[in-house]
Amino acid sequence: MAGPWYVDNTAGGTFSGLSWTNAAQNTQQLLGQACSLGFGTATTILTLAANNGLGWVTTGMTVFDVTSATTVGTVSSIAGTVLTLQANALHTSSGAADVLAFGGPTGVVVAGDTIYIRNTSVETYATALTFAFPGTQANPNYIYSTTNAGPPPTSANLSAGTHTTSGYLDQINTSAGNGIIITGSYYCYGVNFKAGSGANSAGFSLQASGAQSNLFDNCTFNMGDSAGAGGNLSFGANAYEFVQCILNNCRVGLCPGTLFLLGTDFTWKNSTAALSFTGSQSTRLFYCNAGVNAFIEGVDLSAYSNNTTGVLIFDGSTGPNRVWLKDCKLNAAYAPLVAGSFSITRSGSHFYVSRSDSSGTVNEFACTDVSGFEVNTTSINRVGGAADFAGTGFSKKIATNANSNFSAPFVALPLSAVSTNPGAHTITIYGIIDSASLPTNKDLWIEVEYPADSGDPLGGFVSSAASSGTSIMPSAIWAGSPYTSDGTSTWNKPGFGTAGSPFTMTATFTTNLKGPITVRVLAATASTTWYIDAQAYLS
């Protein structure tokens, strides 16, 4: 192990807050970045930048030349604000480009190394940046934003990049249209990043491949600083790599930009005021491609309000992609959620939303795939039926589109019941359609999975579908039978153009163990809407 390593450019212009005695060599440096040295074989003197203090630099600290992969010296003494490197420490010719790092004892950054970045440090680069961390899944690198206590800092010195009333202090940023790429496995705490500046579009890509993962904790990602000019923030590498990326308590600034999820297992959680925009907003907040599995929980996304030309989640050209928004704050423009809140085109892709809204509702949910859309509704509900945690009645509105058919039905979010007494049971599901005609068991049906065996947890299946034998799917040659009319229920149904046709769907089976019963409603007939009481009744 070579580290730990220290990065501090608080005073501006130099690595570790130091100014080269030779002003011509006073160039910005960050771990792994090139700097030109013009010193010969004489003892080299470095002076600390004004008001910076000695910070992390200590006697005996290694000075490493990454270019030649050799240790070129150590800090031999510190007197006041003057640091002396041992004689012959820096031996390159004038103008030669070397890459220096302060740390030690030997070697460049390797897997498992720790890097400390001072919370007030600012590094700006006029070229594109690539940070290729050598960390692995089993031995990642660790990057911490801290005060300049130590070395090394402790957990008490953790301090995220400075935040002022005018915005975040970007510790690592690029100018113009220069982007940033970070690869490898690592944990990063409290670092503020910015890609690009001015009227330029610069990308920021957090890539990994194979068995790699990265976790950002209390970090900020800003995509440019000029309205309408920012680039996109990408997670993954647009290939079926199935790498892991986690954001905890992180913030993203877009102008306008899109969050690209590319072949990644992505989690974003525990993030208030998580999103901000400078100027206009993009036509999609999340773009998913190449087999995404994303879980976004407890994140404030309310800054995104473009529901006229934009969508919350966009399904890319390759998939399938699955995204779940749970307990998130949305903009009022996306309340209530509608099919147009999402763009989904790939068979096998699914987007789910649970308890996510702009107001204090406790039961907002939605589900969409290539065949249809489901959302809760409180205006149309069965009296005495399902109610949310606040006691408000609601139903599941299921609306298929032109893609739905008996071989590719829309599958609604499951309902559940519990069998406490093994034996013969019947599940009943109540519904209504705005039509004078009852639906058939080929239009939609229920599928029930239950504990079928007594000696193991193997589930059994039964269905109300138009079928025969052990088949649970309807056949093209079956005409289907109308469901039984429900003459006992009362529905609140404002806006219906007809009196409506309430109906019941039932399935009978025998449980041999106590346990959960799962009920799914599948809808096949294209371009049709049904309302389903969101409670499964077991008898």
N, C-alpha and C positions, 0 to 999 in steps of 0.2 A: 504494500500500500504506500502511495506517495504523499498523500495529503496530510493534514488539511491544507486547503488553499484559501487565500484571502483576496477579496476584491473591494477596493475603496477608492472612488474617484470623486469624493465629496467636494474637494476644492476645484475640481474641473481640470481637464486636460491630461491627466496622467494616471497610470496604474498605481494602486495603493496610495493615492493621495500624494504621490511624490512628484517633484519637479526635477528633471535632469538639470545639472549645473550648466550643461551646454544647451542654451535655449533652443537651438535648432533641432534638438532631439526631443523637445517637449511635445510628444505626440500622444494621442489617446491610446490607451491600452486596456485590454480586459483579458482575462485568462484565455490563452489560446490565440490571441490576436497579434499580428505582426507589429513590430516597432523597429525603427532604424536607430542604430547605435554608432557613434563616431568616436569611440574611445579606443586608445591604444593599449599599451601594456602597463601604463602607470596606474597607481591607486585611483580608484574612481570615487568621486564624492557625489552624493545625492542630498539635496536639501528638501525638507518637508515644505509643502505648500502652506501658505499663511493660514493660521488659525485652525490647522487640521489636527495638531497634536500627533504624538507618535503612533497612536492607534494600534494596529495589529503588528507592525513591523518590530521584530525583536532581534537581539544579537544572536547570531548563529543561524538565522533563517536562511534557507537555501535559495539561491538565485539559479533558476534552471533555464537553459536555452533549448526550447522545444524544437527549433529548427534542426539543430545538430544532435539532439537527443543526448545532451551532456549537461552535467552540473558545472556551471562556470564559476561558482564561488558562493560565499556566504556573506552575510552582514557581519563585519568584524567588530564594529563598535558603533555606539550611539552616544553622541555628546550634544545635549541641547536639541536643536533642530537639525543637526547635521548627521547623516549616516555615512559611514565609510565601508565600502566593499573591500574585501581583501585584494591585495595587489594581483594584477594579471587576471582579475575576475572576468572582465568583459574584453574579449580579444578579437572582436570582429573589426574589419576595416570600416572606414568612414562611409556611411550611406548604405551599408549592407543591411538587409532586412532580417532581423532575428525575431523570434517569438520568446518573450520572457514570461516567467511565472514566479511569484514569490510564494514559498511554501516549503514542502520537504517531507522527509529528508532527501529522497531521490525520485527521479522519474517524472513522466508526465502524469496527468490524471488517469487513474485506472479504476476499474470496477470497485465499488465500495468506498471510494474517496468522498470526503465532505468538502464543500465549497461554501464559504461565508461571504455574503455580499452586504456591505454596509447599507443600512436603511436610508441614508441620505446620499448615497452614491449615484451618480448619473453618468452613463456612457452612451455617446451618440456615434453612430457609424455611418459613413458615407458610402458604404458598400453593403451588399447583401451578406447576411450572417447565417452560418450553419454551425450549430453546436451539436456535435456527435458524441454524446456521452457514452462511455464504454460500459456503463452499468448493465447488468443482466437481471433477469427475473429473480434469481436467487441472491444476487449481490448488487443492488442498485446504487447509484450515486445519490447524494443528499445535498441539496442546495438550500441554504437558509438565509433569509434577510434578518440581520441582527444589528444591534448597536456595535460600536467598535471596542467593546470590552474584551478582555482576554489578552492574549490568546490562550486556549480557544474560548469562544463564547460558551455560555451555558444556556439552559432552557429559560432562565430568568432574563436573558438578553435578547430573546426573540422579539423582533419588532418589524412589522410589515413596512414596506416602502411608504414614505411620508405622504400624507393626504392633506391637502390644504383646501381652502374655500374655492380656489380656482381650478382644482382638479388634482389628479394623482401625479406624483413625481415619478417619471418613467425612468427606472434604474437602467434598463437595457432597451435602447431604441435605435431605429435607423432613420435616416433622412431621405427625402425625395421618394422615389419609387422602389427603394430597396426593401426586400422582404426578409423574413426570419424563418429558419427551419430548425427544429430541435428533434433529435432522434435519440434512441436508447431507452433504458429503463432508469427511472429516477423519481425522487420525491422532491418537490419544490415548494418552499414556504415563503409567502409574503412578498414575492418579487413582482414588480410592475413592469410590463412590457409594452412597447409601442412600435408598430410596423408602419413606416412611411410618414411623410409630412407634406404639407402644402397641397397643391392641386394634383396629387399623384395617388395612384392606386398600388398598394403594396400588400402582398399576401403574407399570411402567418400560418405556417403548417407545423402541427405537432404530430410527427410521424413516428411510427414504430412498426416493426415487422416481426413475424414469428412469435416467440414467447417473450414479448416485451410488454411493459406496462409503465404508465406514468400517472402520478397523482399530484395535482396542484391544489395547494391549501392556502386560502386567503390571498390569492394572486389576482392581478388585474391585467386584462388584455385590451389594449386600445388599438383600433385599426385606423391609423391616420388621425389627422386633426383638422381637416377641412371638409365642410359640408359637401356631400355628393361625390367625394373623391376616394373614400376608404376602400380597402380590399376586403377579402374574405378570410375568416378564421376557420382553419380546417383541422379536423381531428381524424387521424388515419391516413392511409395512402391510396385510397380508391382501388383497393384490391381486396380479395377475400382473405385478409390476414388474420382477422378476428383477434386483434390486439385490444388491450384494455386501457381506457383513459378515464380518470376520475377528476372532477372539479368539486371541491368542497369550499363553500363560502367564497366564491369567486365572482368577479365582475367582468363584463364585456362591454366595450364601447364600439359602436359601429357607425359608419357615416358614408353610404348606407350599409353595405356589406351583408353577408349571409353567413350563418354557421353551417359549415359543411361537415357532415358525419359520413365518413368513408370507410366502409369495411371494418368497423370498430365496435367493441363493446364499450358503450359510453354511459357514464353516470355524471349527472350534475345535480347537486343537492345542497340544502342548507344555505341558500344564497338570497339575501334580501337586497333590494335595489340592484338586482343582478344585471340589468340591461339598460343601456342608454344609447341615444342616437344624436348625431350631429347632422342636422339637415333632414333630407328625405329618408324614407325607409324602403328597403328592398321589397321585391315581390314575393319573397319567401323568407321566413325566419330560419327554419331548419331545412336543409337540403340533405336527403338521405340516399346513399348509393352503395352498392357492392356488398350487401348483406349486413346491414346495421342492426344492432340490438341496443336500444337506448332507453334508459330509465332516468327521468327528470322529476325530482321530488323536492317539494318545498322551495321552489325557485320563483322569484318575482319576475315575470315576463310582461308585466303590464305596460311597459314602455312601447311595446310593439302594437300599433293600432291600425295598420294598413289592412283593412278588410275589403277594400274596394278593388285594388289590383293585386293584393297579396294573399298568402295563405300561411297558416302557422307551420304546417309541416308539408313538405313536398317530397313525393316519391320519385327517385331518379330512374335512369334508364336500365339499371341492373339491380336485382334484389334477390330474394325478398328482404324487406326492411320492416323492422318492428320497433315502434316507439310508444312509450307509456308516459304520459304526463300525470303526476299524482300530487295532490295538495299544492297546486301552483296558483299564483295570482295572475289573472289574465286581464287584458284591457276590456273595458265595457263594449268596445266594438266587436268583441268576440263573445258576447253574452246576448242571447243564448248561442251555443255552438250549433252550426248548421253543416250540411254536407260540404258546402263551399268553403268551410274553414280549413279544409284539407284538400290536397291534390294527390290522389292515389291511382296508380296505373298498373302496378305489377301484381300478377296473381301470386298469392302467398304473403303479400305485404299487409300489415295490420297496424293501425294507429288506435291507441286507447287513451281515454281521458277519465280520470276519476277525481271527484271533489275539487275541481279546479274551476274558478269563476272570478268575476270582478267584484262580487258583493259577498255578503255573509251567508250565502246558501250553503247547505251542508251535504247536498246530495247530487251535485252536478256531475253527470257522466256522459260519455259518448264513446262510440266505437265505429270504425269504418274499415272496409276492405274494398276490393275491386267490384264487389257485387251489391253493396248497399251501405246504409248508414243507420246507426241507432243512437238515440239521445233520450234523456229523461224529459218528461213534460208533467207539469203540475196542473195545467188547465184541463186536460182530459184525463180522467181517472175514474176508477171503480169505487163507488161509495163503500166504505168499510174494508177496502182492499189495502194494498201496500201503502205504507207511510214512511217518511224519512225520519231522521233523528229528532226533528223539531215537531213531528206529528202531522206534517203536510202530506196529503195524499198525492201519489204520482203514478205514472205508468211508463212503460218503455215504448217509445215511438220507433217503429221499425219501418224503414222505407228502402225498398230495393230500387236498383237502377236497371238499365237495359242489359247489363251483363249477367244478371241473375237468371239461373235456370236450375232444373232439378239435379244436374251433375255438378253445378258450382253454386250452391245456395249461399245466401248470406247467413252467417252464424252469429247470433246475438250473444252478448255477455251472459254467462251462466247464472242460473238461480240455484238455490240449495234448500234442502230439507234434511232432517236427521231422523234416522230410524232407531228408536229406543226399544222397540219390541219386534224381534225377528218374526217374519210371517208374511202373509199375503197383504199387499198394499196397493193403493191407487193414488197416483199423482194427478191433480187437476190444475189446469192453467186456464185462466179466464182472459178473453180478448174481445175486441170490437173492431169493426171495419165500417168506414163511411160508405156503405153500399146497401142496396136492398137485398143482395144475395149473400148467403153464407159462404165463407171460404171452404175449400176442400182440403183433405189431408194430402193433396198433391201441391196445393198452393203454399202451405206452410205446415210444419209439424213439430212435435217435441221429441227429443231424444233423451232418455233417462239412463244414467249409469248408477248402479247400486251395488252393495255388498252381496254378491251372489253365492259365494262359497262359505262353508262353515269352518273350514280348517285353514283358510288362507285369505288374504285380502283381495283376491282376484275379483274385479268388477264384472258385472253382467250388464247387458244393454237391452233396452226395449224401446220401441218407438210407436208413435201414432201415425206414421207415414203410410201412404198407400203402397203396400208391398206384400210379400208373402214369405212364409218360412221364417228363417232367422235373419233375413235381410232387414236393415233398418232404413234403407234409402228407397225412395219411390222409383218405380220403373217407368220408362217412356210409354210402355204399352198399357199401363194402368190409368184409368180415367180419374180415379180418386173419388172420394165420397164426401158430401157436405158434412161439416161438423154439426153437432147438436146445438140447436138454438138455446141460449141461456135466457130463460124467462123469469129468473128470480133476481138478477142483479140490476142495479141502477148505476148508470154511468153519467158523469158530468162530461158533456161533449159539445162545448160551444164551437161554432163554426162548421159543424157538420151540415152537409147539403142534403142529407137524408135523415131518416129516423135512426139509421145505423142498424147493424146486425151484430148483436152480442152473441158470443159462442163460447163453448168449452172444448178444450183438448185434454184427453185423458190417456193414461197408460197404466196397465196393471202388471204387477211383478211380485216376486217373493224374495224377501231378504233372509239371509241365513246368519247374519252378524249384525250387531248394532253398529251404526256408523253413518257417515254422510251420504247423501243422495244428491247427485248433480243433474240439473235439468237445463237443457239448451233448446232454444227456439231456433229453428232453421226455416228460412223463407226463400222460396224458389221462384214464384211468379214475378216476372219483371215489372218494374215501374208501378209498384203497388205499396200502399201504406197500411199498416196495422197498428193497433194500440194493445199492449199486453200488460195486464195487471202483474206488477213485479213481485209477486209472492207465489211460491209453490205450495199448494195445499196437499198435505199427505193424510190419507185415511186408510 
